Amino acid sequence: AEWNGSLEAPKDGGYDFQLISNSYGLLEIDGHKVAERLFMPPGADNVQGSVRLSRGRHHIRLRYYEARNYSHLELWWKKPGDGEKEVVPSGALRPE
């Protein structure tokens, strides 16, 4: 599956992303790979990546490949100046 759209960055700065998946997952922002969870070897179900974003909308592409018995994919972020990661809220995402 592939989802394309935009991500609203509320402020300038460094964003930390976490992609949690039971199979292959890829997060790209503005055409740059931020995090990729490889299917093999199995084990770690999450990967992290960081990117500097300016305030405003950025193109996002999220890819997922299911190779097991169930689907599981989560996208978390930590905004600049915030202490805790949270699931990227639906209000920050807009489909193409």
N, C-alpha and C positions, 0 to 999 in steps of 0.2 A: 504494500500500500504506500501511497505517496500523498502528502498533504502540502500544498503550496498556499502561501498567503503572506500576511505581514504581521510583524510584531511591533507593538508600541513600546518604545523605551521611554519611561517617564522622565529620565534625566540623563545627562552626560556622565560617562564614567565606565568603569570596568564591571562587567556582568559575569557571574559564574553560573554555568549551566550544568545540570546533571541529567543524564538520560538513563532511565531505568528500563530494561527490556529483557525478556527471556530468550530472545533471538536477536538477529541482526537489527541494528538501528543506526541511523545517521541523522545528525542535525547540521544543517548549513544555514548560515546567516549572511546575507548579501553576497552569496556565491562562494563563501569560504567555509571549509569544514571546521566546525567547532568541537564536535564530539562524534565518535564512531564506536559502536559496540559491535565487535566482530563476533560472528556466530561460533567460530572455532578459535581457540579451545573453549569448551564450556566452562562455566565457573562463575566468575564475577558477573553480576547482572547489572552493573552500572558503570558508567564512564562519566568523566567530567571534562569540561573545557571552559576557557575564559575568552572573552572578547571585549574590546572597547567599543562602545556605541555612543553615538550622539543622540540627543533627545529627538524623538520622532519615530516615524515608521521605517521599518527595515524588512526587506524580503526574507522570508524564512521558508525552508524546505525541510520536511521531516519524512524520512523514509523508514519503512519497517518491513521486515521479511519474517514470516512465521514458518518455523521449521519444526515445531513441537506440537503438543496436543492442545495447547491453549494460547491465547494471545494476551500479551501484557506489555504495555508501553506507557511510560510516564515521563513528563518533561517538567523539571524543577528549575528555579533560578534563584539567585541572590542578587538583588539590586545594589548599586553603589551606596555605601553608607548604612545598609541594613545588616543586621546581625544574623538573621536566620534565613535558610532556604525555604521556599514555598513552591507549591505547584503553580506553574504559570497560569494566571487566571484567564478565563475565557474572554474577559473584557479587553485583554491585551492582545488578543489574536483576531485577525480578520481574514477569512478565506478569499482567494482570488476569484 
